[in-house]
Amino acid sequence: MAGLGRLAARAALIAVCALAAPLCLAQSFLDKLLDGARRATDSVQRLQQTTENFSEDQEREIGRQWAAVLLGAAPLVDDPELQRYINQLGRWIALHGERPNIAWTFGVLDTTAINAFAAPGGYVFVTRGLLMRTRDEAELAGVLAHEIVHVTRRHHLNAMKSSASMALGADLFAWLGQRAEARNAETTRRVVSGARELLARGLDKDDEYEADRLGAALAARAGFDPWGLPGVLQTMNALSASDSDAALLLATHPSAASRLDAIGPAFTPELERQPPRIRGSESYRKLVGSLRARPVEGGER
Ligand SMILES: [Zn+2]
């Protein structure tokens, strides 16, 4: 990367030289340019080290901004019993995961869009559109377990290290260093728009496959039938790209068919042996049933 950066700086300098020959006679100008490129590389490396070491409070602070973006796009379904249920179910599953002690927060977003989202620090949202397409509690548990793995494996924080998101990462680094009241509105706006960009672009394919494999195993450890998650992937496989409710999900994830192939290795003989298997509950049937009769607050999209 550093070598490429220097090459790019030289190429840029050659272009500048063609336009302004007198400037290029001064060697120090070249040194300054290359020095600037080196400094940029150093700060990128510092940032990469830093994102590995965010404290849980910092992760939570980033997650709070992301949650605000999601809640700005669609409100929570106005049903306290449903929100309590999704929190109890999600926290139960998260207790069996790699980071049981973070402050997990779950919610159902009131939109017909079919999707689920995780944000750093333990925020997980499932949309009403996806919830209503699950056929039982084991399928919902599979969706939540997949999102929980994105958080426990810090997939979103890792995505910030990718070059396309580097500007966001640098902003984030500065933003976290400031006290809440001192935070510059412009930087906060950029952090939020960066979150939007990552949410719209989606995660790396391998992170999605990992969340599927580990999610199926996590759901099983929490007592659910691990075949719930493949069941949801089968439903997704039948979605049409022309269905506007499915558009963002399909654009930001690998195809459901490839995910069904990749989840296979999760179903080890050991996993298959684990009893007992919850498929449904009375709470699920009652709450998802009443959701079908409720008008959509967040609008159709
Ligand atoms: Zn995912």
Boltz pocket constraint, residues with backbone or C-beta under 6 A from the ligand:
constraints:
  - pocket:
      binder: B
      contacts: [[A, 116], [A, 146], [A, 147], [A, 150], [A, 207], [A, 208], [A, 211]]
      max_distance: 6.0
